[in-house]
Amino acid sequence: MISAPYDVRRTPSWNMGVVAETFWQLPGVLRGDHPTSTFAAVGPHAERIVAPQPLSPPHGLHSPVGRAHERTGCSCATVAASAKW
């Protein structure tokens, strides 16, 4: 089976649920370019958080998870829960 290449504007967020799938499609949300572990962010630090990351490890220090933790000292779930929309 040949699958289409990852497209940051079109490729669905497989197995992440309706919230993640809806969020990255909202106006103003930026999405990362990692083909299997993409993240989306909104706000003044979104560009830095979703900046290009290494393919491996997908959740390391230079990934969106690592950048969010570096910025806030919190996990991504905590950052999302405390975000000011």
C-alpha positions in Angstrom: 0.0 0.0 0.0 1.4 3.4 -1.0 0.2 6.3 1.2 0.3 9.9 0.3 3.2 11.9 1.7 2.5 13.9 4.9 1.0 17.3 4.2 0.8 19.6 7.2 -2.4 21.2 5.7 -4.3 18.0 4.9 -3.0 14.8 6.5 -5.4 13.8 9.4 -4.1 13.2 12.9 -4.6 9.5 13.0 -5.9 7.9 16.2 -5.7 11.2 18.2 -9.5 11.8 18.4 -11.9 14.5 17.4 -10.5 17.2 19.7 -7.0 17.0 18.2 -8.3 16.7 14.6 -10.6 19.7 15.1 -7.9 21.8 16.9 -5.2 21.7 14.2 -7.8 22.9 11.6 -8.9 26.0 13.5 -7.8 29.4 12.2 -4.5 30.6 13.6 -3.3 27.2 14.7 0.1 26.1 13.5 1.0 22.5 13.0 4.4 20.8 13.1 6.0 19.0 10.1 6.8 15.7 11.8 5.2 12.9 9.6 4.2 10.6 12.5 4.2 12.7 15.6 2.9 16.1 14.7 1.8 18.7 17.2 -0.3 21.8 16.9 -0.1 25.0 18.8 -1.7 28.4 19.0 -0.6 31.6 20.6 2.5 33.8 20.8 4.9 30.9 21.2 3.2 28.5 18.7 5.8 29.0 16.0 8.7 28.1 18.3 6.8 25.1 19.8 6.0 23.5 16.4 9.3 24.4 14.7 11.0 21.6 12.8 12.1 18.7 15.0 14.3 15.6 14.5 12.5 12.4 13.3 13.9 10.6 16.3 13.2 10.8 19.1 9.8 12.3 18.4 9.2 13.4 22.0 12.7 14.4 23.0 14.2 17.7 24.1 14.0 19.3 20.6 10.4 18.3 20.0 7.3 20.3 20.7 6.9 18.4 24.0 10.5 19.4 25.0 10.0 23.0 23.9 6.7 23.4 25.8 8.3 21.8 28.9 11.4 24.1 28.6 9.1 27.1 28.3 6.7 26.3 31.1 8.2 23.5 33.2 4.9 21.6 32.6 3.7 18.7 30.5 1.8 19.4 27.3 -1.4 18.3 28.9 -0.9 20.9 31.6 0.0 23.6 29.1 -3.2 22.8 27.1 -5.4 22.8 30.2 -4.0 26.2 31.4 -3.8 28.0 28.0 -5.5 31.3 27.7 -7.6 31.3 24.6 
